[in-house]
């Protein structure tokens, strides 16, 4: 066994000489704590292996487009696939709602979060799939500008006619019948010109409140797309004083709930039946800074758990140059397909989206239900997702959304989700959930596990400097670091459940013995 040895100051040497633990007794007890009496301890933090991304579960022509981009860009396949999925969500979210049963009916837009460092070609990957949507938006803005000129002309004519009728009404002699003029006025109001609305739906640098206001006044479909989402996480809207409102708006848009914004100075409003897709890519340092400041609220409010999270392995150093394709055949098929889906979104005279419901056929419903129950079971204490409850609880909802997106990609007139499509969606949704588990169990350790880690580090340091594996339990509460003192009993219980230490009696005193194998971690 390799133990940590640290040089001791003379003051520390003196404390060792006065240590309440008797050296001879220590040697005797150590005989019971031999290496061969211990099995390998469980990890305090789950060591989750990264699985291969299930690209084969995507619709066939979508796979082809992703692979075509991958062969040229050579960025991580899960990064490229998530960009493609975001583009698909943008175009499908205004077509339908997914109906899992009579009570569970909801939107199909997805939120994605890619954690990748500078140089991973995040912007490049995004542009391959989002570029045609930006062009569609630009053309819509140009067309609307032309319609706006005509609208202004009609409005002037309308106001002139309205003024003339009101003057005519005022000039009527007292007691004269007014029904005919009132009828003309009502007919005029019914013919009031409708202001044309540009299909602006791609946003980057905006606050959630500004986004809600824009949706209220314009097309009710939106996407926050940012390959450098530091601006999003570092914006004024994400500061503590604004965070609660911002997260509430984003959560409600994901849920399909109405968004109520009360203002003291400007106009208050209620936004209904709007859709939002979010595709954020951010460096880990930016995300960690946000989590350190706001992690409790971001997770507890359900904001981050709504996301598909990706933290891909870097491909830098292995991206040899290859000539670009002369024709991006598969990519063009994908682009044309999503533009077709986007153009099929319908609105009524009030500019509200006309949704239809997509249901799950019996076989698909059984698959989805089994997945939901399997994830739910794994939320139990000491089970696989016990430290990921907020995220795992949203997974079955996200799987239903994925299945609907895949089904619509294959057939925009689909009315139900097939068993094969649901199976594919579960494969992809399960991967994202496990990736989230792998990432957040390494970055955001549950508080009691973090405290147990502090206690263990202190125990290893204490015992290694005294050439022992045991310590009186009473001494731990007196000497462990201040931050862990109040919870050390719970920490010891966690460490013992992981086979990282044992508590035992020797005479009337209770001792704690460290598993010698844990020194390999230090």
C-alpha positions, 0 to 999 in steps of 0.5 A: 500500500502506497501511503501519503507521507507529508513532512511535519513541522516541529509544532505538529511533531509535538502534537503527535507526541501528545496525541490521545491515540495510544501508539501501542494500542494503534498497532494492535488495532491495525492488525485487524485492518489488514489489506487482505481483509478489505474488498475494493471500495465503491467510488464516492462519485459514480464513474460513468462510462461514455457510451457511443452516440446512437446516430443510427437511431436518427431518421435515415436521411438525417443520419446521412446529413450528419455524417456528411458534415462530420466527414468534413468538419470532424467535430464530435458526432454528438455535437453535430447531431445535436445541432441538427436536432435543434434545427429540426425542433425549430421547424417542427415545434409549430406543427403539433403537440404530443398527446401521451394520454388524455391529460398529458399533452404538450409541446415538442420543442427541445432545449439543448446544451453543448459544453465544449471548449474553444476550437471545437468548431461549434459555430461551424457545426451550427451554421451547416444546419441553421443557415437555411433558417436564417435565410428563410427569416431574412426573406420573410423580413424582406417580404413583410417590409413590402407588405408593410408599405401596402398596409400603411396605405390601407391604414391611412384610407381606413382612418380617413373613412373612420373619421368621416363616419364619426363626423357623420354620426356627430352631425346627425340631428338629435332623435334621428335613427343612427342604426344605418351609420352604426352598421357602416361603422361596424363593417368598417371596423371588421375591415380594419387592415391587419398588420403584416408580421415578419417570421422572426424566430432566430434569436441570440442576444436577447433577454427572456423578457424581451423574447416574450414581448417579441413573441407576443407581438410577432410570430409565436415561434422562436429559437434561441441559438448561440454557439457562444452562449457566454452572452446568455449565461452572463447576461443581466437577465441571468443575474440573481436579481433577474434570474427568477423571472428569466427562468420562469419565462423559459420554463413556461415556454418549454411547458407550453404554459402562458407567460405573464409579465407584469410591468410597472412602467410599460405595458403588461402582457400575457403570452399564450400558445408560443413555442421555443427551441433553445440550442446553446453551446458554451465553454465549461468555465462559463457554465461552471461560473453560472452554476457556482452562482445560480446552480441551486435555483437553475436545477431546483426550478427545473430550468437545466433539467429541461435540457439535453446535455452534451459534453463531447470528447474533443477531436482536436489533433485528429482533424486532418484536412479534406476538400469540401464536397462539391455538392452537399447532397445529403445536407441539402436533402435535410435542409429542404426537408426542414424548410418544408416542415417550417412552411407547413406551420399554420396560424389563424387570423389572430396570428395564433398557431394552429396545432394538431395533436399527435398520439402514440399508438399502443405499441409506442405507448407501451414502450414509452410507459416502460421507459418512464417507469424504468427511469422512475425506479432508478430515482430511488435512494442509492439507485442509478439516477438518485443524484440526478432526480431533477433531470431524470424526471424530465426524461420521459417528456423529452423522449416523447418530444424526440419521437414526435420530431422524428415522426414529423421528419419522416411524414409531416402529416403523421397523426400518431407515433409508431413503435419503431420511432419511439424505440429510436427516440428512447435510444437517443433520449437515454443517451442524453440522460446518461451523458447528463448523469456523467457530466453533472456527477463530475461537476455538480456533486450532491452536497452530502457527497461533497461533505463526505469527500471532505471528511475522507480527505481529512481522514487520509491526511490525518492517518497518513501523517501518523502512519495508521489506518485508525482513529478514535471516532470521538477525535473526528468530531473534535478535529475535522474541518469546521465546514464538515464538523456538523455533518461528519456523522452522516459523512461517515455513514456514507463512506461506510456504505461505500466500503471506504471505512469501517467503524468498530469497537475496541473495549469501550471506545469506537474507532474508525478504520480506513480501507487501505485501498482508498489511498490509491485515490490520493 
